[in-house]
Amino acid sequence: MAGDRDNVTLVACQVTPIAAGNVPNTVITGARNYYGIKLSSGGVVGAPTVFDNNAGALAGTQLDSIATLAVLGFFSPLPVPGLAVLTGGITVSGGATMPGMLVYWS
């Protein structure tokens, strides 16, 4: 519909790539908002989770979780303006079976 194009909100954000099979947890410091993950590889069994935690631990408030075997290009969108990050950073779970992904944040 013509009116739908008037309801678009754009958000400037950072993108952090994480390689498939990245074993350690990935810490992104300086994040104030979390916007979601897009999978850049598929066919693996890992289920990434994202926590409001700037210390590398999989603890604290869970911001996101991706289902096992999600397909290539899957995007876990969150409401604009994203989810507020209270600890100054986020931790994304790692593991040998994790897919490649792009993490969107600001």
MDAnalysis code that builds the backbone (N, CA, C; Angstrom):
import MDAnalysis as mda
import numpy as np

u = mda.Universe.empty(318, n_residues=106, atom_resindex=np.repeat(np.arange(106), 3), trajectory=True)
u.add_TopologyAttr("name", ["N", "CA", "C"] * 106)
u.add_TopologyAttr("resid", np.arange(1, 107))
u.add_TopologyAttr("resname", ["MET", "ALA", "GLY", "ASP", "ARG", "ASP", "ASN", "VAL", "THR", "LEU", "VAL", "ALA", "CYS", "GLN", "VAL", "THR", "PRO", "ILE", "ALA", "ALA", "GLY", "ASN", "VAL", "PRO", "ASN", "THR", "VAL", "ILE", "THR", "GLY", "ALA", "ARG", "ASN", "TYR", "TYR", "GLY", "ILE", "LYS", "LEU", "SER", "SER", "GLY", "GLY", "VAL", "VAL", "GLY", "ALA", "PRO", "THR", "VAL", "PHE", "ASP", "ASN", "ASN", "ALA", "GLY", "ALA", "LEU", "ALA", "GLY", "THR", "GLN", "LEU", "ASP", "SER", "ILE", "ALA", "THR", "LEU", "ALA", "VAL", "LEU", "GLY", "PHE", "PHE", "SER", "PRO", "LEU", "PRO", "VAL", "PRO", "GLY", "LEU", "ALA", "VAL", "LEU", "THR", "GLY", "GLY", "ILE", "THR", "VAL", "SER", "GLY", "GLY", "ALA", "THR", "MET", "PRO", "GLY", "MET", "LEU", "VAL", "TYR", "TRP", "SER"])
u.atoms.positions = np.array([
    [0.833, -1.177, 0.000],
    [0.000, 0.000, 0.000],
    [0.879, 1.241, 0.000],
    [0.403, 2.276, -0.624],
    [1.185, 3.502, -0.732],
    [1.471, 4.118, 0.629],
    [0.548, 4.038, 1.562],
    [0.732, 4.652, 2.868],
    [1.783, 3.962, 3.724],
    [2.097, 2.685, 3.446],
    [3.058, 1.945, 4.259],
    [4.465, 2.531, 4.183],
    [4.837, 3.093, 3.052],
    [6.205, 3.613, 2.925],
    [6.441, 4.815, 3.829],
    [5.399, 5.425, 4.348],
    [5.538, 6.559, 5.251],
    [5.814, 6.127, 6.688],
    [5.726, 4.836, 6.957],
    [5.901, 4.336, 8.318],
    [7.229, 3.606, 8.511],
    [8.240, 3.960, 7.761],
    [9.545, 3.306, 7.848],
    [10.429, 4.089, 8.809],
    [11.071, 3.372, 9.733],
    [12.009, 3.986, 10.661],
    [13.392, 3.418, 10.396],
    [14.370, 4.275, 10.201],
    [15.740, 3.841, 9.978],
    [16.563, 4.119, 11.221],
    [17.452, 3.199, 11.539],
    [18.303, 3.332, 12.710],
    [19.746, 3.110, 12.273],
    [20.624, 4.043, 12.591],
    [22.046, 3.854, 12.308],
    [22.614, 2.904, 13.355],
    [23.350, 1.894, 12.892],
    [23.885, 0.930, 13.853],
    [25.227, 0.389, 13.394],
    [25.880, -0.306, 14.299],
    [27.127, -1.007, 14.031],
    [26.797, -2.455, 13.693],
    [27.681, -3.105, 12.940],
    [27.514, -4.517, 12.621],
    [28.818, -5.233, 12.969],
    [28.722, -6.265, 13.788],
    [29.886, -7.063, 14.149],
    [29.714, -8.458, 13.564],
    [30.605, -8.863, 12.638],
    [30.520, -10.230, 12.097],
    [31.171, -11.227, 13.054],
    [30.570, -12.402, 13.146],
    [31.141, -13.495, 13.928],
    [31.210, -14.710, 13.007],
    [32.389, -15.289, 12.876],
    [32.591, -16.418, 11.974],
    [31.892, -17.674, 12.489],
    [31.476, -18.527, 11.556],
    [30.886, -19.814, 11.923],
    [31.907, -20.627, 12.705],
    [31.447, -21.315, 13.730],
    [32.317, -22.158, 14.525],
    [33.228, -21.401, 15.475],
    [32.963, -20.112, 15.654],
    [33.767, -19.319, 16.595],
    [33.527, -19.859, 18.005],
    [34.554, -20.449, 18.617],
    [34.374, -21.151, 19.884],
    [34.177, -20.231, 21.082],
    [35.012, -19.197, 21.274],
    [34.790, -18.381, 22.481],
    [33.544, -17.500, 22.342],
    [33.007, -17.100, 23.478],
    [31.917, -16.121, 23.456],
    [32.467, -14.819, 22.895],
    [31.621, -14.052, 22.211],
    [32.028, -12.768, 21.647],
    [31.451, -11.655, 22.500],
    [32.324, -10.760, 22.957],
    [31.905, -9.624, 23.765],
    [31.946, -8.377, 22.887],
    [30.849, -7.651, 22.855],
    [30.777, -6.383, 22.126],
    [30.601, -5.297, 23.181],
    [31.660, -4.514, 23.401],
    [31.591, -3.474, 24.423],
    [31.130, -2.158, 23.800],
    [30.557, -1.328, 24.628],
    [30.086, -0.025, 24.167],
    [28.673, -0.039, 23.607],
    [28.026, -1.190, 23.611],
    [26.664, -1.275, 23.081],
    [25.674, -0.629, 24.043],
    [24.800, 0.203, 23.498],
    [23.705, 0.790, 24.278],
    [22.363, 0.198, 23.864],
    [22.304, -0.281, 22.615],
    [21.081, -0.894, 22.091],
    [21.453, -2.128, 21.278],
    [20.573, -3.137, 21.314],
    [20.757, -4.362, 20.544],
    [19.584, -4.476, 19.582],
    [19.882, -4.727, 18.271],
    [18.836, -4.747, 17.241],
    [18.539, -6.113, 16.669],
    [19.444, -7.071, 16.788],
    [19.159, -8.406, 16.273],
    [20.371, -9.053, 15.623],
    [20.160, -10.296, 15.145],
    [21.193, -11.089, 14.489],
    [20.669, -11.554, 13.142],
    [21.550, -11.517, 12.133],
    [21.249, -12.110, 10.835],
    [22.247, -13.235, 10.625],
    [21.758, -14.438, 10.269],
    [22.651, -15.563, 10.051],
    [23.292, -15.464, 8.678],
    [24.623, -15.584, 8.637],
    [25.350, -15.510, 7.379],
    [25.807, -16.887, 6.902],
    [25.500, -17.924, 7.664],
    [25.703, -19.305, 7.222],
    [24.618, -20.141, 7.873],
    [24.261, -21.215, 7.225],
    [23.195, -22.054, 7.751],
    [23.637, -23.505, 7.811],
    [22.721, -24.369, 8.200],
    [22.986, -25.789, 8.209],
    [23.811, -26.283, 9.388],
    [23.970, -25.461, 10.401],
    [24.684, -25.903, 11.592],
    [23.709, -25.946, 12.763],
    [24.076, -26.671, 13.798],
    [23.104, -26.938, 14.865],
    [23.189, -25.989, 16.056],
    [24.126, -25.058, 16.055],
    [24.248, -24.143, 17.180],
    [23.043, -23.233, 17.309],
    [22.755, -22.830, 18.529],
    [21.643, -21.927, 18.803],
    [22.185, -20.732, 19.579],
    [22.617, -19.664, 18.881],
    [23.218, -18.520, 19.561],
    [22.250, -17.828, 20.518],
    [22.793, -17.348, 21.622],
    [22.040, -16.533, 22.557],
    [22.824, -15.245, 22.811],
    [22.097, -14.193, 23.158],
    [22.705, -12.889, 23.396],
    [22.284, -12.428, 24.793],
    [23.286, -11.995, 25.576],
    [23.032, -11.546, 26.939],
    [23.492, -10.111, 27.140],
    [22.776, -9.398, 27.992],
    [23.154, -8.047, 28.413],
    [24.255, -8.222, 29.456],
    [25.505, -8.319, 28.971],
    [26.631, -8.629, 29.846],
    [27.902, -8.249, 29.100],
    [28.716, -7.383, 29.654],
    [29.942, -6.956, 28.965],
    [31.179, -7.678, 29.484],
    [30.984, -8.775, 30.229],
    [32.114, -9.487, 30.822],
    [32.383, -10.836, 30.163],
    [31.625, -11.209, 29.139],
    [31.865, -12.466, 28.445],
    [31.136, -13.663, 29.002],
    [30.351, -13.470, 30.035],
    [29.612, -14.585, 30.643],
    [28.224, -14.704, 30.011],
    [27.736, -15.926, 29.940],
    [26.376, -16.166, 29.451],
    [25.435, -16.089, 30.644],
    [25.303, -14.885, 31.167],
    [24.512, -14.643, 32.369],
    [23.920, -13.247, 32.286],
    [22.960, -12.988, 33.122],
    [22.287, -11.698, 33.111],
    [21.017, -11.787, 32.279],
    [20.532, -10.660, 31.833],
    [19.302, -10.614, 31.051],
    [19.545, -11.149, 29.652],
    [18.768, -12.153, 29.247],
    [18.881, -12.688, 27.886],
    [18.107, -11.777, 26.947],
    [18.801, -11.253, 25.923],
    [18.184, -10.335, 24.974],
    [17.617, -11.041, 23.755],
    [18.211, -12.179, 23.366],
    [17.802, -12.844, 22.132],
    [18.267, -14.291, 22.162],
    [17.587, -15.126, 21.384],
    [17.960, -16.524, 21.211],
    [17.508, -16.953, 19.825],
    [18.397, -17.610, 19.100],
    [18.088, -18.079, 17.744],
    [17.871, -19.586, 17.811],
    [16.844, -20.063, 17.147],
    [16.518, -21.486, 17.163],
    [17.603, -22.312, 16.471],
    [17.778, -23.534, 16.947],
    [18.688, -24.474, 16.307],
    [18.265, -24.696, 14.860],
    [19.238, -24.795, 13.968],
    [19.028, -25.029, 12.540],
    [18.228, -23.929, 11.849],
    [18.320, -22.701, 12.321],
    [17.693, -21.577, 11.615],
    [18.350, -21.459, 10.242],
    [17.620, -20.998, 9.260],
    [18.098, -20.980, 7.877],
    [18.983, -19.769, 7.595],
    [19.812, -19.922, 6.578],
    [20.675, -18.840, 6.112],
    [19.833, -17.605, 5.821],
    [20.270, -16.454, 6.281],
    [19.547, -15.214, 6.050],
    [18.491, -14.909, 7.092],
    [18.254, -15.846, 8.040],
    [17.283, -15.590, 9.109],
    [17.698, -14.334, 9.858],
    [16.748, -13.475, 10.139],
    [17.014, -12.258, 10.901],
    [16.079, -12.209, 12.087],
    [16.639, -12.005, 13.266],
    [15.828, -11.930, 14.480],
    [15.550, -10.457, 14.778],
    [14.577, -9.872, 14.095],
    [14.346, -8.446, 14.298],
    [13.736, -8.163, 15.660],
    [14.144, -7.056, 16.202],
    [13.597, -6.595, 17.469],
    [12.932, -5.251, 17.216],
    [12.036, -4.846, 18.080],
    [11.340, -3.584, 17.857],
    [12.302, -2.392, 17.829],
    [12.070, -1.475, 16.921],
    [12.838, -0.225, 16.899],
    [12.372, 0.567, 18.110],
    [13.191, 1.136, 18.933],
    [14.607, 1.401, 18.716],
    [15.525, 0.324, 19.257],
    [15.151, -0.927, 19.261],
    [15.990, -2.001, 19.773],
    [15.774, -2.200, 21.256],
    [16.561, -3.101, 21.813],
    [16.506, -3.361, 23.247],
    [17.635, -2.615, 23.938],
    [17.321, -1.936, 25.003],
    [18.336, -1.186, 25.746],
    [19.311, -2.150, 26.408],
    [20.595, -1.823, 26.310],
    [21.650, -2.598, 26.962],
    [22.076, -1.816, 28.199],
    [21.972, -2.428, 29.362],
    [22.206, -1.721, 30.611],
    [23.623, -1.855, 31.145],
    [24.386, -2.871, 30.673],
    [25.717, -3.117, 31.231],
    [26.838, -2.521, 30.390],
    [26.506, -1.862, 29.284],
    [27.551, -1.287, 28.431],
    [28.134, -2.263, 27.443],
    [27.510, -3.418, 27.279],
    [27.993, -4.386, 26.303],
    [27.112, -5.613, 26.248],
    [27.326, -6.425, 25.207],
    [26.572, -7.668, 25.056],
    [27.553, -8.823, 24.840],
    [27.113, -10.014, 25.214],
    [27.887, -11.231, 24.992],
    [27.053, -12.164, 24.133],
    [27.669, -12.645, 23.034],
    [27.025, -13.596, 22.132],
    [27.698, -14.943, 22.353],
    [26.891, -15.988, 22.564],
    [27.453, -17.309, 22.848],
    [28.250, -17.835, 21.664],
    [29.308, -18.559, 21.995],
    [30.149, -19.172, 20.975],
    [30.038, -20.683, 21.034],
    [30.705, -21.332, 20.106],
    [30.719, -22.793, 20.090],
    [31.072, -23.308, 18.715],
    [31.614, -24.511, 18.666],
    [32.055, -25.102, 17.404],
    [30.911, -25.311, 16.422],
    [29.682, -25.389, 16.900],
    [28.551, -25.641, 16.007],
    [27.741, -24.375, 15.706],
    [28.257, -23.214, 16.079],
    [27.516, -21.969, 15.853],
    [27.584, -21.536, 14.389],
    [26.505, -20.947, 13.894],
    [26.510, -20.424, 12.523],
    [27.290, -19.111, 12.459],
    [27.656, -18.708, 11.242],
    [28.190, -17.372, 11.059],
    [27.053, -16.389, 11.235],
    [27.344, -15.216, 11.763],
    [26.256, -14.269, 12.010],
    [26.761, -12.838, 11.981],
    [25.832, -11.937, 11.804],
    [26.072, -10.497, 11.874],
    [25.242, -9.971, 13.042],
    [25.888, -9.294, 13.974],
    [25.207, -8.760, 15.156],
    [25.028, -7.264, 14.965],
    [23.805, -6.782, 15.079],
    [23.475, -5.359, 14.885],
    [23.276, -4.680, 16.238],
    [23.983, -3.563, 16.448],
    [23.929, -2.870, 17.734],
    [24.330, -1.416, 17.562],
    [24.104, -0.624, 18.581],
    [24.602, 0.771, 18.574],
    [24.987, 1.143, 19.992],
])
